[in-house]
């Protein structure tokens, strides 16, 4: 995955999380957005060396005891996108 596509995926994931925050009033998800914003900065600065989102979907599921929410799929795809980006870049 190229850098431009990857940054776009990060933005899409942020937007998806913001929808969940508004719809389900899960303000704790702001921490997930913060993680994604930090990741974005690392990507832009070519400083990403490992996957800081390891266990991203699991964190959500454990936080809310909600393993079936569609956002877990979004978070899982984002974690896999980081791995895909790293494979290409390293």
PyMOL commands that set and color helices and strands:
alter all, ss='L'
color gray80, all
select helices_A, chain A and resi 3-24+27-44+56-64+71-89
alter helices_A, ss='H'
color red, helices_A
deselect
rebuild
show_as cartoon
